[in-house]
Amino acid sequence: MRTACTLPSTVMPYIILDLFNYVGHNKSRNEIDGDVMGYVINLIANEANRIRVLKESYELQLSLLPKGTLRTRRRGKKEYYYLSFRDCEKVITDYVGKDEKKINELREGLEKRKHVEDILQQLNRELSVAKRILEGEK
């Protein structure tokens, strides 16, 4: 069973709270605006670095998980399990066996891989937004 993916949103609500704590009361409007923009850019840069570290961690985890699709073939009354995956341009099909424990572990690994791929896709979107913001400020 696939679990819901909970990720930090692109809009970072904790930045707003930090800004309210950061802004001083005895500063002019221009000083506050300059300080706040610098603070926001710094926060976004830190968030981009955090996302890069997370991406590396998830990519390593992804490399350790099985890839492909588990397929069942029936011959008469017997079921045979195969793992199909792509290697460059070839589709490779490997016989898995009949061991239920091994088949269940493989299914769980494939589900976990899908979950990690979803997380990586979200992290890539967030990193893209952070890069566009940071490059716009340079």
FIVOMAR-26471 format. One line per 4 residues: number of its first residue (from 1); their letters; for each residue x, y, z of N, C-alpha, C, CB. Coordinates in Angstrom, 1 decimal. Glycine has a CB too. Layout:
BEGIN
NUM> A> X Y Z X Y Z X Y Z X Y Z ~ ... $
END
This chain:
BEGIN
1> MRTA> 0.8 -1.2 0.0 0.0 0.0 0.0 0.9 1.2 0.0 -0.9 0.0 1.2 ~ 0.6 2.2 -0.8 1.4 3.4 -1.0 0.9 4.4 0.0 1.3 3.9 -2.4 ~ 1.9 5.0 0.7 1.6 6.1 1.7 1.6 7.4 1.1 2.5 6.0 2.9 ~ 0.9 8.3 1.7 0.8 9.7 1.2 2.2 10.4 1.4 -0.3 10.5 1.9 $
5> CTLP> 2.5 11.2 0.4 3.8 11.9 0.5 3.6 13.3 1.1 4.4 12.0 -0.9 ~ 4.2 13.5 2.3 4.1 14.8 2.9 5.5 15.5 2.8 3.7 14.7 4.4 ~ 5.5 16.6 2.1 6.7 17.4 1.8 6.5 18.8 2.2 7.1 17.2 0.3 ~ 7.6 19.5 2.4 7.5 20.9 2.7 7.0 21.6 1.4 8.8 21.5 3.2 $
9> STVM> 6.1 22.6 1.6 5.6 23.2 0.4 6.6 24.2 -0.1 4.3 23.9 0.7 ~ 6.4 24.7 -1.4 7.3 25.6 -2.0 7.2 27.0 -1.2 6.9 25.8 -3.5 ~ 6.0 27.3 -0.8 5.9 28.5 0.1 6.3 28.1 1.5 4.4 29.0 0.1 ~ 7.3 28.7 2.0 7.9 28.4 3.2 7.3 29.2 4.3 9.5 28.5 3.2 $
13> PYII> 6.3 28.8 5.0 5.6 29.6 6.0 6.4 30.0 7.2 4.4 28.9 6.5 ~ 7.5 29.3 7.5 8.3 29.7 8.6 9.1 30.9 8.3 9.2 28.5 9.0 ~ 9.3 31.2 7.1 10.0 32.5 6.7 9.2 33.7 7.2 10.2 32.6 5.2 ~ 7.9 33.6 7.1 7.1 34.8 7.5 7.2 35.0 9.0 5.6 34.5 7.1 $
17> LDLF> 7.2 33.9 9.7 7.3 34.0 11.2 8.7 34.6 11.6 7.1 32.7 11.9 ~ 9.7 34.1 10.9 11.0 34.6 11.2 11.1 36.1 10.8 12.1 33.8 10.4 ~ 10.5 36.5 9.8 10.5 37.9 9.4 9.9 38.8 10.5 9.8 38.1 8.1 ~ 8.8 38.4 11.0 8.2 39.2 12.1 9.1 39.3 13.3 6.8 38.6 12.5 $
21> NYVG> 9.8 38.2 13.6 10.7 38.3 14.7 12.0 39.1 14.4 11.1 36.9 15.1 ~ 12.3 39.2 13.1 13.6 39.9 12.7 13.4 41.4 12.6 14.0 39.3 11.4 ~ 12.3 41.9 12.1 12.1 43.3 11.8 12.2 44.1 13.1 10.8 43.5 11.0 ~ 13.0 45.1 13.1 13.2 46.0 14.3 12.1 47.1 14.3 14.6 46.6 14.3 $
25> HNKS> 11.9 47.6 15.4 10.8 48.7 15.5 11.4 50.1 15.4 10.1 48.6 16.9 ~ 12.7 50.3 15.6 13.3 51.6 15.5 14.0 51.9 14.2 14.3 51.8 16.7 ~ 13.7 51.2 13.2 14.3 51.4 11.9 13.4 52.1 10.9 14.8 50.1 11.3 ~ 14.0 52.8 9.9 13.2 53.4 8.9 12.6 52.4 7.9 14.0 54.5 8.1 $
29> RNEI> 11.7 52.8 7.1 11.0 51.8 6.2 12.1 51.3 5.2 9.9 52.5 5.4 ~ 13.0 52.1 4.7 14.0 51.7 3.7 15.0 50.7 4.4 14.8 52.9 3.2 ~ 15.4 51.0 5.7 16.3 50.0 6.3 15.6 48.7 6.5 16.7 50.6 7.7 ~ 14.4 48.7 6.9 13.6 47.5 7.1 13.5 46.7 5.8 12.3 47.7 7.7 $
33> DGDV> 13.1 47.4 4.7 13.0 46.7 3.4 14.3 46.1 3.0 12.5 47.7 2.4 ~ 15.4 46.8 3.1 16.7 46.2 2.8 17.1 45.0 3.6 17.8 47.3 2.8 ~ 16.9 45.2 4.9 17.2 44.1 5.8 16.3 42.8 5.5 17.0 44.5 7.3 ~ 15.1 43.1 5.3 14.1 42.0 5.1 14.5 41.2 3.8 12.7 42.5 5.0 $
37> MGYV> 14.8 42.0 2.7 15.1 41.3 1.5 16.4 40.5 1.6 15.3 42.4 0.4 ~ 17.4 41.1 2.3 18.6 40.3 2.5 18.4 39.0 3.3 19.7 41.2 3.2 ~ 17.5 39.2 4.3 17.2 38.1 5.2 16.4 37.0 4.4 16.3 38.5 6.3 ~ 15.5 37.4 3.5 14.7 36.4 2.7 15.6 35.7 1.7 13.6 37.2 1.9 $
41> INLI> 16.5 36.5 1.1 17.4 35.8 0.1 18.3 34.8 0.8 18.3 36.9 -0.6 ~ 18.8 35.2 2.0 19.6 34.3 2.8 18.8 33.0 3.2 20.2 35.0 4.1 ~ 17.6 33.2 3.6 16.8 32.0 3.9 16.5 31.1 2.7 15.4 32.5 4.5 ~ 16.3 31.7 1.6 16.0 30.9 0.4 17.3 30.2 0.0 15.6 31.8 -0.8 $
45> ANEA> 18.5 30.8 0.1 19.7 30.2 -0.2 20.0 29.0 0.7 20.9 31.2 -0.1 ~ 19.7 29.2 2.0 19.8 28.1 3.0 18.8 26.9 2.7 19.6 28.6 4.4 ~ 17.6 27.3 2.3 16.7 26.3 1.9 17.1 25.5 0.6 15.3 26.9 1.6 ~ 17.7 26.2 -0.3 18.2 25.5 -1.5 19.3 24.6 -1.2 18.7 26.6 -2.5 $
49> NRIR> 20.2 24.9 -0.3 21.3 24.0 0.2 20.7 22.8 0.9 22.3 24.8 1.1 ~ 19.7 23.0 1.7 19.0 21.9 2.4 18.4 21.0 1.4 17.9 22.5 3.4 ~ 17.8 21.5 0.4 17.1 20.7 -0.6 18.2 19.9 -1.4 16.3 21.6 -1.6 ~ 19.3 20.5 -1.7 20.4 19.7 -2.4 20.9 18.6 -1.5 21.6 20.7 -2.7 $
53> VLKE> 21.1 18.8 -0.2 21.5 17.7 0.7 20.5 16.6 0.7 21.8 18.2 2.1 ~ 19.2 17.0 0.8 18.1 16.0 0.8 18.1 15.2 -0.5 16.7 16.7 1.0 ~ 18.3 15.9 -1.6 18.3 15.2 -2.9 19.4 14.2 -3.0 18.5 16.2 -4.0 ~ 20.6 14.5 -2.5 21.7 13.6 -2.5 21.3 12.3 -1.7 23.0 14.2 -2.0 $
57> SYEL> 20.7 12.6 -0.6 20.4 11.5 0.3 19.3 10.6 -0.3 19.8 12.0 1.7 ~ 18.3 11.2 -0.9 17.2 10.4 -1.6 17.8 9.7 -2.8 16.1 11.3 -1.9 ~ 18.7 10.3 -3.6 19.2 9.7 -4.8 20.1 8.4 -4.4 20.1 10.6 -5.6 ~ 20.8 8.5 -3.3 21.5 7.4 -2.8 20.6 6.3 -2.4 22.4 7.8 -1.6 $
61> QLSL> 19.5 6.6 -1.7 18.5 5.6 -1.2 17.9 5.0 -2.5 17.4 6.3 -0.3 ~ 17.6 5.8 -3.5 17.0 5.3 -4.7 17.9 4.3 -5.4 16.7 6.5 -5.7 ~ 19.2 4.5 -5.4 20.1 3.6 -6.1 20.1 2.2 -5.4 21.5 4.2 -6.1 ~ 19.7 2.2 -4.1 19.7 0.9 -3.4 18.4 0.1 -3.5 20.0 1.1 -2.0 $
65> LPKG> 17.4 0.8 -4.1 16.1 0.1 -4.2 15.9 -0.6 -5.5 15.0 1.2 -4.0 ~ 15.1 -1.6 -5.6 14.9 -2.3 -6.8 14.1 -1.4 -7.8 14.1 -3.7 -6.6 ~ 14.3 -1.6 -9.1 13.5 -0.9 -10.1 12.8 -1.8 -11.0 14.4 0.1 -10.9 ~ 11.7 -1.4 -11.6 11.0 -2.2 -12.5 9.6 -2.5 -12.1 11.7 -3.5 -12.7 $
69> TLRT> 9.0 -3.5 -12.7 7.7 -3.9 -12.4 7.6 -5.4 -12.1 6.7 -3.5 -13.6 ~ 6.9 -5.8 -11.1 6.7 -7.2 -10.8 5.5 -7.7 -11.6 6.4 -7.4 -9.3 ~ 5.8 -8.7 -12.4 4.7 -9.3 -13.2 4.5 -10.8 -12.8 5.2 -9.2 -14.7 ~ 3.2 -11.2 -13.0 2.8 -12.5 -12.7 2.4 -13.2 -14.0 1.7 -12.6 -11.7 $
73> RRRG> 3.0 -14.4 -14.2 2.5 -15.2 -15.4 2.0 -16.5 -14.9 3.8 -15.4 -16.4 ~ 0.9 -16.8 -15.5 0.2 -18.1 -15.1 0.4 -19.1 -16.2 -1.3 -17.9 -14.8 ~ 0.8 -20.3 -15.8 1.0 -21.4 -16.7 0.1 -22.6 -16.1 2.5 -21.9 -16.9 ~ -1.0 -22.8 -16.6 -1.9 -23.8 -16.0 -2.4 -23.2 -14.7 -1.1 -25.1 -15.8 $
77> KKEY> -2.2 -24.0 -13.6 -2.6 -23.5 -12.3 -1.5 -22.9 -11.5 -3.2 -24.7 -11.5 ~ -0.3 -22.8 -12.0 0.8 -22.3 -11.3 1.1 -20.8 -11.7 2.1 -23.1 -11.6 ~ 1.6 -20.0 -10.7 2.0 -18.6 -11.0 3.5 -18.5 -10.9 1.3 -17.7 -9.9 ~ 4.0 -17.7 -11.8 5.5 -17.5 -11.8 5.6 -16.0 -11.8 6.1 -18.1 -13.1 $
81> YYLS> 6.6 -15.5 -10.9 6.8 -14.1 -10.7 8.1 -13.6 -11.4 6.8 -13.7 -9.2 ~ 8.0 -12.5 -12.1 9.1 -12.0 -12.9 9.3 -10.5 -12.6 9.0 -12.2 -14.4 ~ 10.5 -10.0 -12.5 10.8 -8.6 -12.4 11.3 -8.1 -13.7 11.8 -8.3 -11.2 ~ 10.5 -7.1 -14.3 10.9 -6.5 -15.6 11.4 -5.1 -15.3 9.7 -6.5 -16.6 $
85> FRDC> 12.5 -4.8 -16.0 13.1 -3.4 -15.8 13.9 -3.1 -17.1 14.0 -3.3 -14.6 ~ 14.2 -1.9 -17.3 14.9 -1.4 -18.5 16.3 -1.2 -18.1 14.2 -0.1 -19.0 ~ 17.2 -1.7 -19.0 18.6 -1.5 -18.9 19.1 -0.8 -20.2 19.4 -2.8 -18.6 ~ 19.3 0.5 -20.2 19.5 1.2 -21.4 18.3 1.1 -22.3 20.9 0.8 -22.1 $
89> EKVI> 18.5 0.5 -23.5 17.4 0.3 -24.4 16.7 -1.1 -24.3 17.8 0.5 -25.8 ~ 17.3 -2.0 -23.5 16.8 -3.3 -23.4 15.8 -3.4 -22.2 17.9 -4.3 -23.3 ~ 14.8 -4.3 -22.4 14.0 -4.7 -21.3 14.4 -6.0 -20.8 12.5 -4.7 -21.7 ~ 14.8 -6.0 -19.5 15.3 -7.3 -18.9 14.2 -7.8 -18.0 16.6 -7.0 -18.0 $
93> TDYV> 14.0 -9.1 -18.1 13.0 -9.8 -17.3 13.7 -10.9 -16.5 11.8 -10.4 -18.2 ~ 13.7 -10.8 -15.2 14.3 -11.8 -14.3 13.3 -12.6 -13.6 15.3 -11.2 -13.4 ~ 13.5 -13.9 -13.5 12.6 -14.8 -12.7 12.9 -14.5 -11.2 12.8 -16.2 -13.0 ~ 11.8 -14.2 -10.4 12.0 -13.9 -9.0 11.9 -15.2 -8.2 10.9 -12.9 -8.6 $
97> GKDE> 11.0 -16.1 -8.5 10.8 -17.3 -7.7 9.4 -17.3 -7.1 11.9 -17.3 -6.6 ~ 9.2 -18.3 -6.2 7.9 -18.5 -5.7 7.8 -18.2 -4.2 7.4 -19.9 -5.9 ~ 8.9 -17.8 -3.6 9.0 -17.5 -2.2 8.2 -16.2 -1.9 10.5 -17.3 -1.7 ~ 7.1 -16.4 -1.1 6.2 -15.3 -0.8 6.9 -14.1 -0.1 5.0 -15.7 0.0 $
101> KKIN> 7.8 -14.5 0.8 8.5 -13.5 1.6 9.4 -12.6 0.7 9.4 -14.1 2.7 ~ 10.1 -13.2 -0.2 10.9 -12.5 -1.2 10.0 -11.6 -2.1 11.7 -13.5 -2.1 ~ 8.9 -12.2 -2.5 8.0 -11.4 -3.4 7.4 -10.2 -2.7 6.8 -12.3 -3.9 ~ 7.0 -10.4 -1.4 6.5 -9.3 -0.6 7.6 -8.2 -0.4 5.9 -9.7 0.7 $
105> ELRE> 8.8 -8.6 -0.1 9.9 -7.6 0.1 10.1 -6.9 -1.2 11.2 -8.4 0.5 ~ 10.1 -7.5 -2.3 10.3 -6.9 -3.6 9.2 -5.9 -3.9 10.3 -7.9 -4.8 ~ 7.9 -6.3 -3.6 6.8 -5.3 -3.8 7.0 -4.1 -2.9 5.5 -6.0 -3.4 ~ 7.3 -4.3 -1.6 7.6 -3.2 -0.7 8.7 -2.3 -1.2 7.9 -3.7 0.7 $
109> GLEK> 9.8 -2.9 -1.7 10.9 -2.1 -2.3 10.4 -1.3 -3.5 12.0 -3.0 -2.6 ~ 9.6 -1.9 -4.3 9.1 -1.1 -5.5 8.2 0.0 -5.1 8.4 -2.1 -6.5 ~ 7.4 -0.2 -4.1 6.5 0.9 -3.6 7.3 2.0 -3.0 5.5 0.3 -2.6 ~ 8.3 1.6 -2.2 9.2 2.6 -1.6 9.9 3.4 -2.7 10.2 1.9 -0.6 $
113> RKHV> 10.4 2.7 -3.7 11.1 3.4 -4.8 10.1 4.5 -5.4 11.5 2.4 -5.9 ~ 8.9 4.1 -5.7 7.9 5.1 -6.2 7.7 6.3 -5.3 6.6 4.4 -6.5 ~ 7.7 6.0 -4.0 7.5 7.1 -3.0 8.8 8.0 -3.1 7.3 6.5 -1.6 ~ 9.9 7.4 -3.1 11.2 8.2 -3.1 11.3 9.0 -4.4 12.4 7.3 -3.0 $
117> EDIL> 10.8 8.4 -5.5 10.8 9.2 -6.8 9.9 10.3 -6.8 10.4 8.2 -8.0 ~ 8.7 10.2 -6.1 7.8 11.3 -5.9 8.4 12.4 -5.1 6.5 10.8 -5.3 ~ 9.1 12.0 -4.0 9.8 13.0 -3.2 10.8 13.8 -4.0 10.4 12.4 -1.9 ~ 11.6 13.0 -4.8 12.7 13.7 -5.6 12.1 14.7 -6.6 13.5 12.6 -6.3 $
121> QQLN> 10.9 14.3 -7.2 10.3 15.2 -8.1 9.8 16.5 -7.4 9.1 14.4 -8.8 ~ 9.3 16.4 -6.2 8.9 17.5 -5.5 10.1 18.4 -5.1 8.1 17.1 -4.2 ~ 11.2 17.8 -4.7 12.4 18.5 -4.3 13.0 19.2 -5.5 13.4 17.5 -3.7 ~ 12.9 18.6 -6.7 13.4 19.2 -7.9 12.6 20.5 -8.2 13.4 18.3 -9.1 $
125> RELS> 11.3 20.4 -8.0 10.4 21.6 -8.3 10.8 22.7 -7.3 8.9 21.2 -8.2 ~ 10.9 22.3 -6.0 11.3 23.3 -5.0 12.6 24.0 -5.3 11.2 22.7 -3.6 ~ 13.6 23.1 -5.7 14.9 23.7 -6.0 14.9 24.6 -7.2 15.9 22.5 -6.2 ~ 14.1 24.3 -8.2 13.9 25.1 -9.3 13.4 26.5 -9.0 13.0 24.4 -10.4 $
129> VAKR> 12.4 26.5 -8.1 11.8 27.8 -7.6 12.8 28.6 -6.9 10.5 27.5 -6.7 ~ 13.6 27.9 -6.0 14.6 28.6 -5.2 15.7 29.2 -6.1 15.2 27.7 -4.2 ~ 16.1 28.4 -7.1 17.1 28.9 -8.1 16.6 30.1 -8.9 17.5 27.8 -9.1 ~ 15.4 30.1 -9.3 14.8 31.2 -10.1 14.8 32.5 -9.2 13.4 30.9 -10.6 $
133> ILEG> 14.4 32.3 -8.0 14.4 33.5 -7.1 15.8 34.0 -6.9 13.8 33.1 -5.7 ~ 16.8 33.1 -6.6 18.1 33.5 -6.3 18.8 34.1 -7.5 18.9 32.4 -5.8 ~ 18.6 33.6 -8.7 19.2 34.1 -9.9 18.5 35.4 -10.3 19.0 33.1 -11.1 ~ 17.3 35.6 -10.0 16.6 36.9 -10.3 17.2 38.0 -9.4 15.2 36.8 -10.0 $
137> EK> 17.8 37.7 -8.3 18.3 38.7 -7.4 19.8 39.0 -7.7 18.2 38.2 -6.0 ~ 20.5 38.2 -8.5 21.9 38.5 -8.8 22.0 39.6 -9.9 22.6 37.2 -9.3 $
END
